Amino acid sequence: METNLYAIIVQIHEISGLESGEILEVTATDPGSVKDLAAFCTQTGNEMLSSEKMGVNFIFRIRKA
């Protein structure tokens, strides 16, 4: 489970290696990641499938454009 900012950035970069339509799951603990990852999806054209809070974690599912 990845929880720090550097780890989140590494996970986001992983999306570049995915095929269109594949899904990346990102785990974060920072509440600011909700806003940040929504902006990331808007800027890149990727689709935020879900954003949910599970305990102290925020789990995001992003579909590559």
RAHU-V479694 format. One record per backbone hydrogen bond with DSSP energy under -0.5 kcal/mol. CO is the residue of the C=O (numbers start at 0). NH is the residue of the N-H. If there is no record, write none. Layout:
co->CO nh->NH
co->CO nh->NH
//
This chain:
co->2 nh->28
co->3 nh->7
co->4 nh->8
co->5 nh->9
co->6 nh->10
co->7 nh->11
co->8 nh->12
co->9 nh->13
co->10 nh->14
co->11 nh->14
co->12 nh->15
co->13 nh->16
co->14 nh->17
co->18 nh->21
co->21 nh->63
co->23 nh->25
co->23 nh->61
co->25 nh->59
co->27 nh->57
co->28 nh->30
co->29 nh->32
co->30 nh->33
co->31 nh->35
co->32 nh->36
co->33 nh->37
co->34 nh->38
co->35 nh->39
co->36 nh->40
co->37 nh->41
co->38 nh->42
co->39 nh->43
co->40 nh->44
co->40 nh->45
co->45 nh->47
co->46 nh->48
co->46 nh->62
co->49 nh->60
co->51 nh->53
co->51 nh->58
co->53 nh->56
co->56 nh->53
co->57 nh->27
co->58 nh->51
co->59 nh->25
co->60 nh->48
co->60 nh->49
co->61 nh->23
co->61 nh->63
co->62 nh->46
co->63 nh->20
//
